[in-house]
Amino acid sequence: MARPLRVEFPDAVYHVTSRGNGRQAIFLDDEDRLRFLAVLGRAARLRGWVVHAYCLMGNHYHLLVETPRGDLSGGMRGLNGEYTQLFNRRHRRCGHVFQGRYKAVLVEKQRHLLELCRYVVLNPVRTRGMRVRRPEEWRWSSYRATAGLDDAVEPLAADWVLGQFARRRKPAQKAYVRFVRQGLAKRGGGAIPAGGLALGSPEFLREVRERIGERDQLKEHPRVQRFVDRPPLKSLLKGTALADRRAREEAVAEAYARHGYRLSEIAAHLGVHYSTVSRMVKRRA
């Protein structure tokens, strides 16, 4: 199985998710959730992390965390490892609690972090079967503390989020509540595409690409992550169906060889059989 690519640098921001092994519950009761938050608080304090938002669900959790020292991997090993030990000891179990490696998506802070903060706290409302109609009904997210309904406790650091709305805390909290409520009308707003490595502007994605380095040295990582800054097929192949044969084949070959699109993806976009695309690529090799 491909190993998820980790890109770490000082002051990076991530949307982190981790799921239960075999989709099983990682929190069996409120005591488990309290223990997890305590472990997260210790990890944040030790590493200097800034936790902008979080949400603890049944079989997974969401974190929006900023890493001033660029040390996400070490902190996550400690977080999931310590919680696994506590969970197994308390419930007299053994083995894995979490399913494989956690997922971490780099986020461009100024453009996307605020929307993701809303997305994270709205997860209980949008999840079928939870019977949560408003975010304040779910006490295991950062919403209540950020909105001023509960006292803020470690590990949450809501200053940046509230600072996007107003300088004074009370007006900022009221504006934050309105902002989250507006999100109820947006289906899936803030969701990150499956398999993505980064979320941001083209400039941000190019910066991430530069930090990754040469993709030829990263074959063990998922394909979609190695080509993080590639343009969409629509723009690469725009007008190629009406262009001359040579131009079309060159565009197809570039999409395949340089940008990492699969033959089947290109074929589906052009409405031809993948063997046709394969022949185009071979002619331009």
N, C-alpha and C positions, 0 to 999 in steps of 0.2 A: 504493500500500500504506500502511496506517495506520502512523504512527510510534509506537513504544512510549513510554508515558508514564514520565517520570523524576521521582520525588519525592525530593528530597535535602534533608537537614537534619543538623546536627551530632549525632554519636553514633548515627546510623541504622545498622541491621544489615540486610544483604542476603544472599539466596541468589542467587548469580550463576552463570549457565551460558552457555557460548559454544560453538557447533558449527562443524565444518568446512564449507567451501563445497561445496555439492552432496553433503553427508554424507561427504566424503572425510576421510581421516586428517589430523589436525593434528600428530601425533607419529609419525614413521617409525621412531624407535629411541630408546634410552635417552638418547643425547646430546641429542636434541631436548627431552626432558623435563627434563633437567638445565638446559638453557638457559632453558626457560620458567620454572622455579623461580627461577633467578637474576634474570630480568627481573621476576618477581612480587616478589622480595625487594627489588629496587631501588625498585619502585613503592610498596611498603608503607613502606619507610624514608623515601622522599621525602614521602609523603602522611600519614604517621603512622597508616596503616591497621593494624587488628588482624585478622589472619587466624586465625579460630578453627578452621577445618578446610578441607581441600581434597582433591580426587581428580582425577587426570589419567587419562582414559580414552583410547580410541583416536582417536575423531573428535570428542571434546568434553571439556570440563573443568567441574568444580564448585568454587565457592569460597563460603565463609561468611565475609564480611568486614564489619567494623565501621569506620565512617568518622567519626572524631572531628571532622573539619572539614567534613563534608557535601560531599565532592568526588568522588563516585563516577564521574561521567561523564568528567571530565578524567583521572582515573587509569586508567580502562578504555581510553580512547583511546590513552594512552601504552603500556599493557600489551599490548593486541592489536596496536597499530601496530609497536612495537619487535620483538615476537616475529615478526610477519609478515616484517619485513625480514631478521631473522636466518635464518628458515626458508627464505625464497626464495634468499638468498645462499648458504646452505650446500648447498641441493639444486639450485641453478642453475635456479630457476623464476621466474615472474613472476605478477602478478595477486593475487587475493584468496585468503587462507588461510581466513578465517572467513566464515560464511554470514550476511550482513546484520548487524544489530545484536544485541548480546548481550541476554540476558534477565536482569532483576534484579527479585526479589520482596522487598519489605520484610518484615521478620520482627520480631514482638514478642519481644524478647530473653528475658525471664524465663519466658514461657510456651512458646516453641517452639524456641528456639535449640538446646537440648541434644538434643532429638529429631532435629532436622535434622543435627546433627553426626554422629549415629549413622547416619542415612539416607545421608549423603554417603559415609562410609567403607565402607558395605555395598554400594555400587553394583557393584563388581567381582564380588561374590559373587552378586548377583541378576541379573547380565547373562548372558543365554544365550550359550554358545559361548566364554566366557572361561576356563572350567575352573579357577576360583578357588573353593575351598570355604570358606576362612576369611579374614577380612580381613587377617591378618598375612602372608598369602602374596603380597599385592599391595604392592610397595614404593613405589608412586607415589601413595600417599594419606598423610594425616596420622596414620593410625591407629598405625603402629608407633612413631612418636615420642611421641605422646600416651600410649600404653600403656607407655612406658619401654623398648621393645625396641631402639630406636635413639636416638642423641643427637638432641635437638631442634635443628633448623637453621632459619635464616631461609628463608621468611617466617612460619613457624608461631609462634603465641603461644597456648599451651595452658593458661595459668594460669586463665582463667575457667572453662573446661570442667572441669578437674580440681578446681577450688574448689567445684564443685557436689556433690562426693562426700566430700571430707575436707580437713582443713587441711594435713595432712602429705602429701608428694608420693607416697610409696610406697603407703600405703593408698588414696590417691585413684586411683592408676593401676590397682591391683587392682580397685577398684570400677568403674572405667571399663571395664575388660576384661569384667567380668560384665555390665555394662549393654549393651555392644555385642553380646555373645553372646546375650543375651535377645532382641535385635532380630532375630536370625536366624529366630525363630519367628513374627515379625510380617510379613506380606506387604505390602510397600509402605509401611510405617510412616514418616511424615514427608514423604511425597511432597506436592508442592504442586499443586493443581488447575491444569490447563492454562489459560493466559491470565490467571491471577490477578495482581493487582498487590501484594497484601499478605496476610499470614497473621498472625492475631491475634484477640484478643477483640473484641466489638462496640465497646468503648470505644476500643481501638486503631484500629479501622477508621474510626470517626468522626473521630478525630484526623487520620488520613491524608486523609479526605474534606475536612476543613477546610483542610489544606495544599494540596490540589489546587485548591480554589476552585470557581468556577461551571463546571459541565460544558458550558454552552452555548459557552464559549470554548475548548473542547477537542475539537472535532469531528474533528480530525486524528488523534486517538488511538483505540486499539481500544475498542469499546463496553463490553466487560466490565471494562476498567480505569477507565472514566469513572464507573461505578456500583459502586465498590468496596465500599461499605457497605450495599448494598441487602439487604433481608430476603429469605429464600427464598420462592418462589411458594407453597409449601405453607402458610406462615403468612399470606401476603397474601390468599389465596383460601380460607382455612379456613372451611368451612361455607357458602360462597357458593352451592353447588349446591342447597342446601335453603332458602336465604333467598329473599326476594321478588325480583322481577325488577330493581327499581331498585337494591337493595343489591348485587346481583350485578354489574350493569353498572358501578356506581361503583367496585367493587373491581377489576374488570378494567381500567377506564380508568386507575385509579391505578397499577396494576402496569405498564401500558404507558407512560403519559406521565411519571410521576414516577420510577419505578424502572428504566425502560429495558428491560423484557422485550419480546421480539419477539412479534408476533401468533402465529407458529407455536409458540413455547414455551408461551404461555398456552393455545392451542388443544389442544396435546398434553396439558397438565396437566388440562384440563377434559374432554377426550375429545370435542371438537367440531371442526368444520371451521374453518380460520383465517378464512374469510369471515364466519362467525358472530361471531367475536371482533371483526373489523373493524367490523361494524355496531354492536356494543355500544359500541365506542370512539367512533364517529362520533356516536352518540346522546347521549353524555355530554361531547362536546367543547365 
